[in-house]
Structure formats: structure tokens, C-alpha cells
Amino acid sequence: MLNRIVVVGAAAAGLTAVETLRAKGYEGGLTLVGDEVHPPYDRPPLSKDLLSEGWEPPSTWLRKEDALAAVDADLRLGCRATGLDPAAGTVTLDTGERLPYDAAIIATGLRPRTLPYGNGLRGVHVLRSLDDAVRLREALAAGPRVAVIGAGFLGAEIAATARGAGLDVTLIDTNAQPLERQVGAGIGELVAGMHREHGVRLVLGADVVGMAQDGGSVRGVRLADGTTVDADLVVVAIGSVPAVDWLAGSGLALGDGVLCDSQCRAAPGVWAAGDVANWPHPMVAGARVRLEQRTNAAQQAMAVVSNLLAGDAGGQPYAPVPFGWTHQFGEKLQTIGWCPPDARTEIISGSTADREFVAAYHRDGILVGALGWNSARGLRQCRLLLGRPSTELTATVPAPAPAPTSV
């Protein structure tokens, strides 16, 4: 019998889990633990709407207070989980309290990677939490010279937002193009062109080796070639790692996240959902994946709840189609499936010159993913053909009018 369920992590995945439990008729004890004092909030707006001063913090909240209260869960906000004991069925909090459970869902998400230098300097920021975003927004309002280290989705969005506010911005990355790890060098080159057109200075193929400072405040980013990028504010956006430190000694299998089975079960009575979950995905021949995507957080939480409540009746393997997006300089890039850098990339509709196109990603003659640049409709056509021979896509989607055949 399930009488006590504890959900650790109060962001999108955790909130969706408790709401889904109630929606599916679970009436037992339900506790939601979150290490931040804020109500559950949405993260994608932090690097865009909130950072550009278009929103205030309450605009990011996922639910209003009355809707949150209606879930009838014991909210432990501002409490950090420090341990999980599957044998005893308890979650330990930083207060020393031990919460008993019949089932636990881990949804602790990520923590930002940091550099081995510069962390104590004034003007050096990371962006993961709501408080991070508020501090960064206040610092940007002073009009500093900005350097962003890391040209992935987050770093590129921060650079675009800061430049949109009229600031002097330099975007630094070890790769030859922005977003190269996420969508490949071809599309990355187009992203680079967009940033340059808007006045962002790009320093690519560069290794950061330190920070220049003056009186405890950052004054620049030192590069391996001996040059320094002058900056009064530096944002370190070099990726994130799963927040699993608190699970050391739990006996759970940990690696790149919480290692789960195909149903997202980490151990008897213990499940994982969202950015922290790592599980075998049938779309990639059972290889393990971990998706850092907002849509996956909610979808996986709902799947976990369904499997958890199924009990001995058995659940279903979780096999979502990955979906992500980024907004930069008013342009909207969306991805489905996998867009690996080593895939063959082909423009199948639209025009790169018009910045309205769909790029297909092929590997070994199979369509594995697609990217739509201001082209959501064209992207939907590709979704149905993921995992199918590339020839089927060619036959289904008309050849574009003067668009290049590849990027």
C-alpha cells in the first residue's frame, strides 16, 4: 500500500509529479521537498524574459498559491535533502528530520558547472536559480562590459539578452561555432552569423585559463593565447551536472545522473524524473540518455507516476521524442529527436538566407532528428518520420526552392 510518497525537487518535474499523483486518485500522504524558498517556478524564462526585466519573479511561478494549496501536499520549501536510505525508506533533510516513505521520486535536477578560478570574485555569475537570475539582472542594469563563457543554449541566450539591452557583449567558447555540441557546426555557423549581425563579439576556439581582477572584482577573462577579454561582468555557462551528491551512500546506481531502468525506476520504491534521470531509451537502441529539456521534465514525471501507481500490474517503458527550443534575437529554434554534431545535416525545406527552414539530421541512413528555424510547421512533418529511413523523408517533404542542400 502507498500511504506516504516523498518527492525531492520542487521544480517542474517535482511539481508535475505531485499534481499527477492527485489527479490519478492518490489520497495518501504527499510531501514535496525543495531546497529553494520560492514556490515552484519555470526555468526557461530566467535567461530571457526575467533577465531582460520584462518579468518579475512571480511571473515565473508555475502555479498560483491557491492552485498549489489545492494539491494538498506538505511543502517543505527551503529544505535540502541530504540523504536517502532505500532500506529504511527515509529521506533525510538538512534539519536532521527523516521523512518516511513508501515511494520516493527524485527530481533534484542540475547544478551549474563552475571554473576552478574566479568563483570568489565580484562580478562572476552563474545562472541556474531564480535568485541567480535576479542577481544577474541587477548587475546587468549597471551597464557593464559582459563576457559569457560557454556558447551552448544557455550562454547564447544570455549573450543575446544582454546584447539586446545594448551592452557590450563577448561570447567565448572552445568550439569553432556556438551551439556546436548541441546542433552541429553547420547550424552553429548560422547562429554565429546571427550574433555577429547583432553586435556580439565572438571569441571561438579559445581556452579560458583564468580571470583578471582588480581589488576582488573581475576585470576580464584570460585566454590561453595570452590575450584578455575585458569584462566587468562574467557569466560562466559551461553546462551543468546532475544534482546527485546528496545520494552518495544511498546504494543507488549513480553516474551521469540517477541510473534507472526503462520505466525510470532507480530501486524498489525509488524513481527519478527530469534532468537528473538517466535511463535506456528505445529510440537509440537502448543507449542511456539524460534529457535537459523543459518538456521532458513534465512528461517524465507523469510517466513515473503512472508506473509507480501501476504497482505489480507493471508499467511502461518511457520513450519520449526529445523536444527543445531556444529564443535569441527574436528568432526561434526548435529541435526534435537527436541533433548530434556528427550527423549529416540537410536543409529539407525553406531557406537559410530567409532564416526560415528545417534541417534534418541523418545517421547511417536514418532520420534521427530535425531542427526548425522559425519553422514549427515544417518540424512537425519530420516528427512522424524519426527513426525511419532518410529516403522516406525525401519522398515526403518537397525539395526547397533555392535553399542549399546542406549546411
N, C-alpha and C positions, 0 to 999 in steps of 0.2 A: 504494500500500500504506500502511496505517495502522500505523506502528510506535511512534509517540510521540504521546500525547494529553495535553494540559495543561488542567486545569480550574481556573479562577481564581475563588475564592469558596468557602469551606468551610462554608456553612450548608446549609439543607435542599435547595436546588436543586443545589448542587455535590456534596453527598454522594450524592444520588439519581443524579446523572449517572455518578459513578464506579461505584456499585453496579450500575446498569443496564448499563453497558458490560461489566462482568464477567459479569453474568447472561446477556447476549446472546452470550457467547463471545469477546469481545475479550481477547486474551492478550498484547498488546504492552505497552510502557512506559506507565505512567499516573502522572501527578503531580497532586496536589491542593494548591493554594496557598491559604492563609488568613491574613489579617492579624492574627487573634487567636491567643493561645497556647492557648486552650481547644479541646478536641475539638469537633466539630460539635454544636451544640445547637439546641433548639427555641425560637423567639422568643415565640409567643403566651403561654406561662406567665409571661413576665417581668413583665407588668403586672398579673398576678393571683396565681397560686399562689406564685411566688417572692417577690413583693413583700409578700405578706401573711404571710410567714415560715412558710408551710405546707410549702415545699420548700427543699432545699439545692441549690446549683449542680449537683452531679452528677445530680440528678433531671431536669434539663433536657437532658442529653446524649441525642442521638439514637441512639447506639449504644454498647454497652459496648466496652471496649478490645479484647477478643478478636474481636468481630464486626468492628471497624474494621480490625484487623490482617488478617483473613481476606480483605479486599478486595484486598490485595497492591498497594497504591498507595504511592508516595513522598509522604508527608505533609510539606508544608512549612508548618507552623503557626508563627505569629509572624513571617511574612514578608509584606511588602507588595509587590504588583505595581506597578511604576512606569511600564511601557510595553509596548506590543505592536507588533511590526513584521510585518505580514502578508506583505510581500515576502520578508523573510528567514526568516519562520516562527519567530519567537522571542518569548518573554515575558521582560521584564527585571524583576528583583527589586530591592528596596532594598539588598540586599547587593552589587549590581553583577553578580550572576550572570545569565546569559542561558540560558533554558531553550528548547531547540529543540522544535518540534512539527510534526506532520503535520496535526493538527487541534487547535483550541483552543475551549473553551467558556467564555464569560464569564458568571459568576454572582455578581457582586460586590454585588448588592443595592442598599441605600439608605444614605444618611447623613442624620441629622436636620437639619432647618432650625433656624437659630438667629436670635435677635433681634440688632439692631445695638447693643444695650446690655445690661449685666448679666452678660456672659459670664464676667468675672473675679471676680464676687462669690461669697463663700462662701454656700452655701445655694441656688444656682441650678443646676438639674439638667436634663438631657435623658434620655430613655430609649430606647436602641436596642440596646445590647450587654448581655451578661451582667454585665460589670463596672459598667456604668451602673446596672443593677438592684440589685446588691449595695450600691453606694454609697447609692442612694436608700433602700433598705430600712433601712440603718443609720441614716440621717438621720431617717427617719420614726419610728424607735424612741425618739427623744428627745422625742416628743410635740409637734412644732411646729405652729404655725398654717400651713396649707397653701393655696397658691394654684396652680391649674393653668390655664395659658394655652393655650387650644385645646380645644374640646369635640367633636372628632371621636372616632373609636372609641378611640384610644389615650388621649386626655385624659380622656374619660368613664370609661374603665376604671380609670385611675389615681385619679381622684376617688372612684369607688365603693370601691376597695380601701382608700384612706386613710380614708374616712368609716367603712367597716366596722371599722377599727381604733380607732374612737372619736375621731378627730382632727377639729379644726375645719377645714372644707374650703370653699373658694370656687372655683367653676368659671367661667372667663371666656372669652367668645368674641365675635367681631364679628358673628356671625349672631344672628337672633332666637331660634333654638332650637338645642339640642345636636344633633349629627349631621345638621344641615340639608343640608350638601353631600352627605352620603353616602346619606340615605334620604328627604330632603324635610322640609318644615316640619311636616306633619301628624303623622307618626310622631315627629319631633323633639319636638313638644309633649308627647306621651305620655312620652318619655324624660325631659323636663324635670320632669314631674309625679312620676315615679318618684324622681328625685334629690331633689326638694324634700321628698317624704314621708320620705326617709331622712336629712334634715337637711343636705343640701348647699346652700350658698348659691350661687345663680346670678346672675351679672352678665353679661347678654346685650346684644347690640347695642352693645358697648363697644370702643373702640380703646385699646390699650395704647401709651403713649408713653415709658415709662421705668421705672426701678426706684428705689425709695427704699432708702438704705443707711445703715449706721452702722458705721464702723470697718472697712469692707471686707466686711461681712456684709449680706445683703439684709434689708430690713425691710418691704418692701411693693411693690406694683405700682401705678404711676402711670397713671391713665386720662386720656383726652383731655378729659373734662368737669371736670378739676381735682381729682377725688377720688383717694384712695389706698386700695387694698385691703391691709390689714395682713397681713403674712405673714413667717414666719421661714424658710420653705422655698417655693421657686417651681419648678414643673416647666414647662418650655417644650415643649409638644406641638403645634406648629403645622405638622406634616406633615414629609415627607421628600423628598429629591431623589435621583435615581439616582446611584450612585457610578461616574461615568464620567470624572472628572478625569484619572485615570491614562492614559486613552486619547487624550488630546489629542496631535495629531501622528501618530496611527496611520493616518489616512486613512479610518477607519470613519465612517459617517454617524452623527452624534450629535445628539440633540435632547432630547426627554423620554425619555432612556434611549438604548440602542443600537438604532438603527433597522434592522430586519430585514425579510426577505421573509416570505411567508406560511408558510414552513417554518422560520422562526426563524434563517435564515442571514443573517449580517451582511456576509460577504465570503467569497470562496473559502477554505474551510478554517476559517472562524471562525463561531461560533454564539453565541447568547445565550439564557439561560433565567432565569426567576424575575422578581423585582421590577424588574430592570434592563432587561428585554427589552421592546421596543416593536415591534408587528407588526400587519399588517392582518387584521382579524377578519371572517369572512364573515357572522356574525350581526348585524353593524352595517354592512352594505353595504360591507365592506372598509375602513371607517374604522380608523385606527390606535388601538390600545389598549395599555395597560400595566397589569397587574393586580398589586396589592399584596395578595395573598392567599396564605395558607399552602398551601392545596390546590393552587393553580396552580403554586407553586414545584416541587412534586414531579411534577405532571402534565406540565409543560412540559419539565422535564429529561428525562423518559422519552421524550417526543416528539422532542426534539432528538437524543437518542442514536439513536433509530430512523431518523431522517432522515439523520444523519451516516453511519451504517453502511450505509444503502441505496446510497450512492455514486451511480454513474451510472444505477442502476436507478430512481432518483428516489424522493423521499419523499412525504409527505402534508401538506397544509395543517394547521396547528394551529388547532383551532376548539373550545375548551373552553366549557362552560357555567360562567360565574363562580359561585363559591360562597364565602361568607364568614360569619363569626359573631362575636358578642361576648357576654360574660357580665358582667352588672352586677347587684349586689344579689340574686344567686340567680336572676335572670331570664336567659333565653337567647333572643337574637335571631339569626336566620339569614336570609341573603339568597341568592337565586339570580338569575342574569341581571343586568340593569342596573336600578337603582332611582333614576333621575335626579330631581332636585328639581322639574323642570318637568313631570313626568309626571302624568297623572290617577291618583289613588290611591283604591282602593276596597276596603273590607273585604268579603271574599267568604265567610268562614266564621269562626265563633267570635264573641267579644265583647271589645271593648277594655276594658270595665269589669272583666271577669274576667282580663284580661291573658293571654288565650289566643286567638289569632286569626291569620288570614292576610290580608295586604294585597296586592292585585295592582296592578301599575304598568302603565298603558296609555299608549301614544303613537301618535297617528294611527290609532286603532282596532286596534292590535296589542298583544298582551301582551309586554312587554319584560322584566319582572322580577317578583319577588314577595318578600315578607318574612314570615317566620313568627315570631311572638312566642310562645314556649313551644308551638309547633305544628309540629313537624318533619313529622308525617304529612301535614298539610294542604299543606305546602310541596311535598312530593314529587308531589302531584297536579298542581301547576302546572308542574313541570319539563317534562313532556311536551308542554305547550302553548305554550312560549315561542316567539315568532315567529309565532304563529298569530293569526287574528282574535279580538278580545276576546269576540265573541259565542259562540265555541266554549267559552270558559271559563265563561260564564254558564250555558250549557246543561249543562255537565258537573258543576259544583260546585253543590250545593243552596244556596238562599238561606239565610243565617243567621237564627236566631231573634232576639231583639230587638237585633241589632247595628246600629250606624249604617251608612248606605250609603257614607259617605266619611269621610275624615279630613282 
